[in-house]
Amino acid sequence: MKTQKIWFITGASKGMGLELTKAVLENGDKVIATSRSTELLLQNVGQHSVNLLALPLDITSDEDVARAISDSIKKFGRIDVVVNNAGYNLLGNVEELSDAEFRETMDVNFFGMVNVIRHVLPHLRRQKSGHILNISSVMGYLSYPGNGSYSASKFAVIGLSEALAQEVSAFGIKVTILAPGTFRTSFMSESSLSVAKNQIDVYKLKDQIELFKSIDGKQLGDPKKLATLLIDLVNLAHAPLHLPLGSDSFAAILHLRAQEKLELENWKSFSLATDISEAS
């Protein structure tokens, strides 16, 4: 007999979050769908269901997150799957980024996720079950010029998730880091791109902006297939800690690991030369 799951999804008004919300509802599960704008969320979800709770949420506000988790538990009694999906990308070379711009990227992509995890964990521990899906990116494993703040935030997602998985496994809670490659959403569209205000000509950020625009509409990933896959994933008895999504992400991470291994071997003598030499 199928067990109905209750999902908590951030950034649910568009892109992968929206497709996942729709798929979860079609699967007969319940979902707390959160977004800064519930009006846009409800408009995009379409036909509403008793299984849907749409909540306004600013994940960068610890108080706001606490309220949303509390309201979710009051409504449905439990949460089974947490999807930290809300994300923000700012293009800018490191020297070009202001302190405020860099911190906004980290607040949305990393500290917002931390807020959600911190407030949902007491409930997951109490019920001794749950699955946390933290969406990183292929750029949480490797980076490119002009993507320093985004990659920094997504690398941080991976580091925290690896620790978290070990901390909560004793309570029956699973953690999976999702690393999507390029998916055909509006993420790379001109309307969604945020760019550093103070650009420095020698860095040629405009080239990176044009690259993003050229990829828009040609991404390899299908967000509907991703949504279906995640529903299957959370119903497995065992789940991976790291899961690249998309052939581009899979290939890029494998290539990176091979290059890292080669570099480590090439510089092994330097690495081992720092050990204390014990007196014979």
Secondary structure by P-SEA (a helix, b strand, c coil): cbbbbbbbbccccccaaaaaaaaaaaacbbbbcccccaaaaaaaaccccccbbbbbbccccaaaaaaaaaaaaaacccccbbbcccccccccccccccaaaaaaaaaaacaaaaaaaaaaaaaaaaaccbbbbbbbccccccccccaaaaaaaaaaaaaaaaaaaaacccccbbbbbbbbccccccccccccccccccccccccaaaaaaaaaaacccccccaaaaaaaaaaaaacccccccccccaaaaaaaaaaaaaaaaaaaaaccccccccccccc
